[in-house]
Amino acid sequence: MFYEMRHPVDADYYSVEKGENFSFPSHIHYHFEIIMLTDGEMTVSVGNKEYLLTPGKAVLIFPNQIHSLSTETSSSHVLCVFTPKLVNFFFKSKHKTLPENNIFSLPAYCEEMFLSLKDDDNISKVKGVLYSLCGMFDEQAIYTNSQRDEESQLLRKIFAFIDSNFQDDCSLEKLAMEMSYSYAYVSKYFKQTVGMSYNSYVNYYRISEICYRLDNTEDSILKISEECGFKSLRSMNRNFKNQLGLTPAEYRKRSMTFPQAET
């Protein structure tokens, strides 16, 4: 299953996704995210903490928290990404704070409510379920001031740089110059923090954006490739197939021919 790194900022936006044996590298977004397992184990990293997620528990990730997901053996998960505006009262009440721990326990009825969510649900039902889960989290959470350490700030700046420059030149050389860090330091820091090289992450990000455009526009593959920072169609096709196991044309044809996996 392929997950987009970017999500709309519409007031009522939410996305429910289900999958198996899923891993995803460090990233951030401006939404809440709830992850729950129905089977197996998953390691969820949020900031500098790691949580072993198993059925019966959930992780609530706050907006702008750096996080990653990793499955070593097997897992089946349900994940919901949603705009803070859907739980506006909860969001405003926690302004400038972050939880000390992002994992929390769920009673069976809350699990059932969450697992019943679908992308086409009535928005009132969605708000009710999300507020219930946030309320359950709030009863168990301890909060601290949301000041980030210097290294977290640096990673956020790197992600923002990629987001702003992926269509053109987002080379490590340009990044290091703009951040006033040495090339060697930024390269080593990114690899140690994210778990992959900077260039690999940029390619991953670009392929994510290409998938989004293949699914949501009628633009030609050549145009999409150029607008996502690839210097040649051949290079884009090679990177795309290496990551997803099929060509962009095959990906678009499959998306048009078959319904999306049930969420």
C-alpha positions as CSV (number, residue, x, y, z in Angstrom):
1,M,0.0,0.0,0.0
2,F,1.3,3.5,-0.9
3,Y,0.7,6.4,1.5
4,E,0.8,10.0,0.4
5,M,2.9,12.4,2.4
6,R,0.7,15.3,1.6
7,H,-2.9,15.8,2.7
8,P,-5.4,18.5,1.9
9,V,-6.1,21.2,4.5
10,D,-9.9,21.3,3.9
11,A,-11.9,22.0,7.0
12,D,-13.6,18.6,6.9
13,Y,-10.8,16.5,5.5
14,Y,-10.1,13.0,6.8
15,S,-8.8,9.8,5.3
16,V,-9.3,6.2,6.6
17,E,-6.8,3.6,5.4
18,K,-6.3,0.0,6.1
19,G,-3.3,-2.2,5.3
20,E,-0.9,-4.9,6.3
21,N,2.8,-5.1,7.1
22,F,3.2,-1.4,6.6
23,S,6.3,0.7,7.3
24,F,6.9,4.4,6.5
25,P,9.9,6.6,7.2
26,S,10.0,9.8,9.3
27,H,7.7,12.5,8.1
28,I,5.5,15.3,9.4
29,H,2.2,16.9,8.4
30,Y,-0.3,19.4,9.7
31,H,-2.9,16.9,10.8
32,F,-3.8,14.6,13.6
33,E,-3.2,10.9,13.0
34,I,-4.6,7.9,14.8
35,I,-3.1,4.4,14.3
36,M,-4.7,1.2,15.6
37,L,-3.8,-2.4,15.0
38,T,-6.2,-5.3,14.5
39,D,-3.4,-7.9,14.5
40,G,0.4,-8.2,15.0
41,E,2.9,-5.6,16.2
42,M,4.1,-2.2,14.9
43,T,6.8,0.1,16.2
44,V,5.6,3.7,16.0
45,S,8.2,6.4,16.6
46,V,7.0,9.9,17.6
47,G,9.8,12.5,18.2
48,N,12.5,10.7,20.2
49,K,10.1,8.0,21.7
50,E,9.2,4.6,20.4
51,Y,6.0,2.7,21.1
52,L,5.2,-0.9,20.5
53,L,1.7,-0.9,19.2
54,T,-0.5,-4.0,19.6
55,P,-4.3,-4.5,19.4
56,G,-6.2,-2.8,22.1
57,K,-4.1,0.3,22.1
58,A,-3.8,3.3,19.7
59,V,-1.3,6.1,19.0
60,L,-2.5,9.7,18.6
61,I,0.0,11.8,16.7
62,F,-0.4,15.6,17.0
63,P,0.1,18.1,14.2
64,N,3.8,18.7,13.3
65,Q,5.1,15.8,15.3
66,I,7.8,13.9,13.5
67,H,6.8,10.2,13.3
68,S,7.5,6.9,11.5
69,L,6.0,3.4,11.3
70,S,7.8,0.2,11.2
71,T,6.7,-3.5,11.0
72,E,9.3,-6.1,11.5
73,T,7.2,-9.3,11.3
74,S,3.5,-8.7,10.6
75,S,0.8,-6.2,11.3
76,S,-2.7,-5.2,10.2
77,H,-3.6,-1.6,10.8
78,V,-6.3,1.1,10.5
79,L,-5.0,4.6,10.2
80,C,-7.0,7.9,10.1
81,V,-5.5,11.2,9.2
82,F,-7.7,14.2,9.9
83,T,-7.6,18.0,10.0
84,P,-7.4,19.7,13.4
85,K,-10.6,21.6,12.5
86,L,-12.7,18.4,12.9
87,V,-11.8,18.4,16.6
88,N,-11.4,22.1,16.9
89,F,-12.2,22.4,20.6
90,F,-9.8,19.7,21.6
91,F,-7.1,21.2,19.3
92,K,-7.5,24.7,20.7
93,S,-7.5,23.4,24.3
94,K,-4.1,21.8,23.7
95,H,-2.5,24.8,22.0
96,K,1.3,25.0,22.6
97,T,1.4,21.6,24.4
98,L,2.3,18.1,23.4
99,P,1.6,14.8,25.2
100,E,4.5,13.1,27.1
101,N,3.2,9.8,25.6
102,N,1.2,9.3,22.4
103,I,0.0,5.8,23.1
104,F,-3.3,5.1,24.9
105,S,-5.6,2.3,25.8
106,L,-9.0,1.8,24.2
107,P,-12.1,0.1,25.5
108,A,-13.8,-2.3,23.0
109,Y,-16.6,0.1,22.1
110,C,-14.1,2.8,21.1
111,E,-12.3,0.3,18.9
112,E,-15.5,-0.7,17.2
113,M,-16.4,3.0,16.6
114,F,-13.0,3.7,15.0
115,L,-13.0,0.5,12.9
116,S,-16.4,1.3,11.6
117,L,-15.2,4.6,10.0
118,K,-15.4,4.9,6.2
119,D,-14.3,7.7,3.9
120,D,-17.8,8.4,2.8
121,D,-19.3,8.6,6.3
122,N,-21.5,11.4,7.4
123,I,-19.2,14.2,8.7
124,S,-21.3,14.4,12.0
125,K,-20.6,10.7,12.7
126,V,-16.9,11.2,11.9
127,K,-16.6,14.2,14.3
128,G,-18.4,12.2,17.0
129,V,-16.0,9.3,16.7
130,L,-12.9,11.4,16.6
131,Y,-14.0,13.6,19.5
132,S,-14.6,10.4,21.5
133,L,-11.2,9.1,20.8
134,C,-9.5,12.4,21.5
135,G,-11.5,12.5,24.8
136,M,-10.3,9.0,25.7
137,F,-6.7,10.0,25.0
138,D,-7.1,13.3,27.0
139,E,-8.2,11.4,30.1
140,Q,-4.9,9.3,30.0
141,A,-2.5,12.0,28.8
142,I,0.0,14.3,30.6
143,Y,1.0,17.3,28.6
144,T,4.2,19.4,28.5
145,N,5.2,22.6,26.7
146,S,5.6,22.0,23.0
147,Q,9.1,23.6,22.6
148,R,11.1,21.5,20.2
149,D,14.8,20.8,20.6
150,E,17.3,22.1,18.1
151,E,17.6,18.9,16.2
152,S,13.9,18.4,15.7
153,Q,13.7,22.0,14.4
154,L,16.5,21.1,11.9
155,L,14.6,18.1,10.6
156,R,11.4,20.1,10.3
157,K,13.3,22.7,8.3
158,I,14.7,20.0,6.0
159,F,11.3,18.6,5.3
160,A,10.0,22.1,4.6
161,F,12.9,22.7,2.2
162,I,12.1,19.5,0.3
163,D,8.4,20.4,0.2
164,S,9.2,23.8,-1.2
165,N,11.9,22.8,-3.7
166,F,11.2,19.2,-4.9
167,Q,9.9,20.5,-8.3
168,D,13.3,22.1,-9.0
169,D,16.6,22.0,-7.2
170,C,16.4,20.4,-3.7
171,S,19.9,19.0,-3.8
172,L,21.8,18.4,-0.6
173,E,24.4,21.0,-1.6
174,K,21.7,23.7,-1.9
175,L,20.1,22.6,1.4
176,A,23.4,22.7,3.3
177,M,24.1,26.1,1.9
178,E,20.7,27.5,2.9
179,M,20.8,25.9,6.4
180,S,24.4,27.1,7.0
181,Y,25.5,23.6,7.8
182,S,28.3,21.5,6.3
183,Y,27.3,19.1,3.6
184,A,28.8,16.2,5.5
185,Y,26.9,17.1,8.7
186,V,23.5,17.3,7.1
187,S,24.0,14.1,5.1
188,K,25.0,12.1,8.2
189,Y,22.4,13.7,10.4
190,F,19.6,13.0,7.9
191,K,20.6,9.3,7.4
192,Q,20.9,8.7,11.2
193,T,17.6,10.4,12.0
194,V,15.4,9.3,9.1
195,G,16.9,5.9,8.3
196,M,17.6,6.5,4.6
197,S,19.9,8.8,2.6
198,Y,18.7,12.3,1.7
199,N,18.6,11.6,-2.0
200,S,16.6,8.4,-1.4
201,Y,14.1,10.4,0.6
202,V,13.8,13.1,-2.1
203,N,13.1,10.4,-4.7
204,Y,10.5,8.8,-2.3
205,Y,8.8,12.2,-1.9
206,R,8.7,12.9,-5.6
207,I,7.2,9.5,-6.4
208,S,4.6,10.1,-3.7
209,E,3.7,13.4,-5.4
210,I,3.6,11.7,-8.8
211,C,1.2,9.1,-7.5
212,Y,-1.1,11.8,-6.2
213,R,-1.1,13.6,-9.5
214,L,-1.7,10.4,-11.5
215,D,-4.7,9.7,-9.3
216,N,-6.1,13.2,-9.3
217,T,-5.2,14.9,-12.6
218,E,-5.4,14.1,-16.3
219,D,-1.9,15.6,-16.9
220,S,0.5,13.6,-19.1
221,I,3.1,11.5,-17.5
222,L,5.8,13.6,-19.1
223,K,4.3,16.8,-17.6
224,I,4.0,15.3,-14.2
225,S,7.5,14.0,-14.3
226,E,8.9,17.4,-15.2
227,E,6.8,19.2,-12.6
228,C,8.0,16.7,-9.9
229,G,11.7,17.5,-10.4
230,F,12.9,14.6,-12.6
231,K,15.3,15.6,-15.4
232,S,14.2,12.9,-17.7
233,L,11.2,10.6,-18.2
234,R,13.5,7.6,-18.2
235,S,14.9,8.5,-14.8
236,M,11.4,8.9,-13.4
237,N,10.2,5.6,-14.8
238,R,13.2,3.8,-13.4
239,N,12.7,5.3,-9.9
240,F,8.9,4.7,-10.0
241,K,9.2,1.1,-10.9
242,N,12.0,0.5,-8.3
243,Q,9.7,1.8,-5.6
244,L,6.3,0.5,-6.7
245,G,7.1,-2.5,-8.9
246,L,5.1,-1.1,-11.9
247,T,5.4,1.8,-14.4
248,P,3.5,5.1,-14.0
249,A,1.3,4.1,-17.0
250,E,0.5,0.8,-15.4
251,Y,-0.2,2.6,-12.1
252,R,-2.6,5.0,-13.7
253,K,-4.4,2.3,-15.7
254,R,-4.8,0.2,-12.6
255,S,-6.2,3.1,-10.6
256,M,-8.7,3.8,-13.4
257,T,-9.7,0.2,-13.9
258,F,-10.0,-1.1,-10.4
259,P,-11.7,0.4,-7.4
260,Q,-9.5,1.6,-4.5
261,A,-8.9,-0.9,-1.7
262,E,-11.7,-0.7,0.9
263,T,-11.0,1.8,3.6
